[in-house]
Amino acid sequence: MAQKIFLIEDETAIADSVEYSLENEGFEVMTAADGVAGLTAARTAFPDLIILDLMLPRLSGLDVCRTVRKESSVPIIILTAKTDEVERVVGLELGADDYVTKPFSVRELTARVRAVLRRAKNSAQAQNEMQLLKAGNVSIDLARRRVTVGEKPVHLPLKQFELLKTLMSYQDKVLTREYLFQNVWDSDANYDTGTLDVHVRWLREKIEKDPSRPRYIRTVRGVGYKFVAEADNKQN
């Protein structure tokens, strides 16, 4: 599916040239000729990137940028005149991702569009990776608070979920019973060994193939527990 570019530019010659060139590069292009129409469309079109002229009728590009950035993280490239250094700086401070000064070559603009889209994609991938914990066939989607073993979803009550999340966040590291109790139960009081051990047992029953011989949640005698990554599970 083609990536969608939204161009807000009131100079017809520039808008037509940019639209033609970007479409030849495989992008889907939408246009608006003033700030009010641009802001209205930006809220409903869900573009992958906005190219925004700062000197617009009805509503300035800076106001459009300010409003869009409050509502969305969509990448924004601003178009400015060479003499508009103050506006360019303000645009970047308002959250624009890049700028191109007029007059510009469409080739340069296209290169900047691709670079900004690439950075946005990499940032999104990094964010998604931060929201996912995985070891072997056990995965936790932190954003959705969803646990799966293989392809099977596993329902965990809150404390079991927090316990698994804590263990998987420190794979192959031994976590003491005191540490687990204080972090999962959010308590600095004397920890309850029985409560923790029962929750570990319940958790093993839900994620381990053989709870009596756990491959993931290992007991470290006299210390606590550790979640063993897949590499070490070859012995089981």
C-alpha positions in Angstrom: 0.0 0.0 0.0 1.3 3.4 -1.0 2.3 5.8 1.8 0.0 8.8 2.0 1.5 12.3 1.9 -0.6 15.3 2.7 0.6 18.6 1.1 -0.7 21.9 2.5 0.5 24.6 0.1 -1.3 27.6 -1.3 1.0 28.3 -4.3 -0.5 26.3 -7.1 2.7 25.9 -9.2 4.6 24.5 -6.2 1.7 22.2 -5.1 1.3 20.8 -8.6 5.0 20.2 -9.1 5.4 18.4 -5.7 2.2 16.4 -6.1 3.3 15.2 -9.6 6.8 14.3 -8.5 5.8 12.4 -5.3 3.1 10.5 -7.2 5.8 9.4 -9.7 7.8 8.2 -6.7 4.9 5.9 -5.7 3.3 8.0 -3.0 -0.4 8.8 -2.7 -0.7 12.6 -2.4 -3.6 14.7 -1.0 -3.5 18.5 -1.1 -5.1 21.5 0.6 -4.6 25.2 -0.2 -5.2 26.9 3.1 -4.6 26.2 6.8 -8.2 25.6 7.9 -8.9 23.1 5.1 -5.5 21.5 5.7 -6.1 21.1 9.5 -9.6 19.7 8.9 -8.4 17.1 6.4 -5.3 16.2 8.4 -7.6 15.1 11.2 -9.6 12.7 9.0 -7.1 11.6 6.3 -4.6 10.0 8.6 -1.6 10.7 6.4 1.8 9.1 6.9 3.5 12.5 6.5 2.5 16.1 6.2 4.3 18.7 4.1 3.3 22.1 5.5 3.9 25.6 4.1 4.2 28.1 6.8 2.7 31.0 4.9 -0.9 30.0 4.4 -4.2 31.9 4.1 -6.9 31.6 6.8 -4.6 29.8 9.3 -0.9 30.0 9.5 1.3 26.9 9.1 2.7 27.4 12.6 -0.8 27.2 14.0 -1.5 24.1 11.9 1.7 22.5 13.1 1.0 23.4 16.7 -2.5 21.9 16.6 -1.5 18.8 14.7 1.3 18.1 17.1 -1.0 18.3 20.1 -3.2 15.6 18.5 -0.9 13.4 16.5 2.7 12.2 16.1 2.5 12.2 12.3 5.8 13.4 10.8 5.8 17.0 9.5 8.1 18.7 7.0 7.8 22.5 6.9 8.4 24.6 3.8 9.9 28.1 4.5 11.4 31.0 2.7 15.1 31.5 3.1 14.5 34.7 5.2 12.1 33.0 7.6 14.7 31.7 10.1 12.6 32.6 13.1 9.5 30.9 11.8 11.7 27.8 10.8 13.1 27.6 14.3 9.6 28.0 15.9 8.3 25.3 13.6 10.9 22.9 14.8 10.3 23.8 18.4 6.6 23.1 17.8 7.4 19.6 16.7 8.2 19.6 13.0 10.6 16.9 12.0 12.4 18.7 9.2 12.3 21.7 6.9 13.0 22.7 3.3 13.7 26.2 2.3 12.2 27.8 -0.8 13.1 27.7 -3.6 13.9 24.0 -3.4 14.4 21.1 -5.8 11.6 18.5 -5.7 14.4 15.9 -5.7 15.7 17.3 -2.4 12.2 17.3 -0.9 11.6 13.7 -2.0 14.8 12.7 -0.3 13.8 14.4 2.9 10.4 12.8 2.8 11.9 9.3 2.5 14.4 10.1 5.3 11.8 11.3 7.7 9.5 8.4 6.9 12.4 6.0 7.5 13.2 7.6 10.9 9.5 7.4 11.8 9.4 3.7 10.9 12.5 2.9 12.8 11.2 4.8 15.8 7.9 3.0 15.7 9.7 -0.4 15.5 11.8 0.5 18.4 8.8 1.5 20.4 7.0 -1.8 19.5 10.1 -3.8 20.6 10.1 -2.0 23.9 6.4 -3.1 24.4 7.2 -6.8 23.8 9.0 -9.2 26.1 9.7 -12.6 24.6 11.6 -15.7 25.6 11.2 -19.1 23.9 7.5 -19.4 23.1 6.4 -17.1 25.9 5.5 -13.5 25.0 4.1 -10.5 26.8 2.5 -7.7 24.9 3.0 -5.0 27.6 0.8 -2.4 25.8 -2.2 -4.8 25.7 -1.2 -6.7 28.9 -1.5 -9.9 26.9 0.4 -13.1 27.5 0.8 -15.9 24.9 2.5 -19.3 25.1 3.1 -20.3 21.5 -0.1 -19.2 19.7 -2.3 -19.7 22.8 -3.4 -16.7 24.8 -3.0 -17.2 28.6 -5.1 -15.3 31.1 -3.1 -14.2 34.1 -4.5 -12.3 37.2 -2.8 -9.0 37.9 -0.1 -10.3 40.4 0.8 -13.3 38.2 1.1 -10.9 35.2 3.3 -8.5 37.2 5.4 -11.4 38.5 6.0 -12.8 35.0 6.7 -9.4 33.6 9.3 -8.7 36.3 11.0 -12.1 35.8 11.1 -11.7 32.0 12.5 -8.2 32.3 15.6 -9.7 33.9 16.1 -12.9 31.9 18.8 -15.1 33.2 19.3 -12.9 36.3 18.6 -14.3 39.7 16.0 -12.2 41.5 15.7 -12.6 45.3 12.5 -13.3 46.9 12.7 -10.0 48.7 13.1 -8.1 45.4 10.2 -9.9 43.8 7.9 -9.4 46.7 8.7 -5.7 47.0 8.4 -5.0 43.3 5.4 -7.2 42.5 3.4 -6.5 45.6 4.8 -3.0 45.9 5.5 -3.4 49.6 8.6 -2.7 51.8 7.1 -4.8 54.6 8.5 -8.2 55.5 7.9 -10.3 52.5 5.7 -13.4 52.6 7.6 -16.4 51.2 4.5 -18.5 51.1 2.5 -15.9 49.0 5.4 -15.6 46.5 6.0 -19.3 46.1 2.2 -20.0 45.6 2.1 -17.4 42.8 5.2 -18.9 41.2 3.5 -22.3 41.3 0.3 -21.0 39.7 2.3 -19.2 37.1 4.3 -22.4 36.2 1.0 -24.2 35.8 0.0 -21.8 33.1 3.1 -21.3 31.1 5.2 -24.5 31.7 4.7 -27.7 29.7 5.7 -29.7 32.7 5.3 -27.5 35.9 7.1 -30.1 38.0 10.2 -29.7 35.7 10.1 -26.0 34.8 12.1 -24.9 31.8 11.5 -21.2 32.2 11.0 -20.2 35.9 13.8 -21.8 37.8 14.2 -21.9 41.6 17.6 -20.8 42.9 17.7 -22.4 46.3 18.1 -20.1 49.2 17.9 -17.0 47.0 14.9 -16.7 44.7 14.0 -17.3 41.1 15.2 -16.6 37.6 13.6 -16.7 34.2 15.8 -18.7 31.9 16.1 -17.6 28.2 15.6 -20.0 25.4 19.4 -20.7 24.9 19.7 -22.3 28.3 16.5 -24.3 27.8 18.2 -26.8 25.4 19.1 -28.8 28.5 15.5 -29.5 29.2 
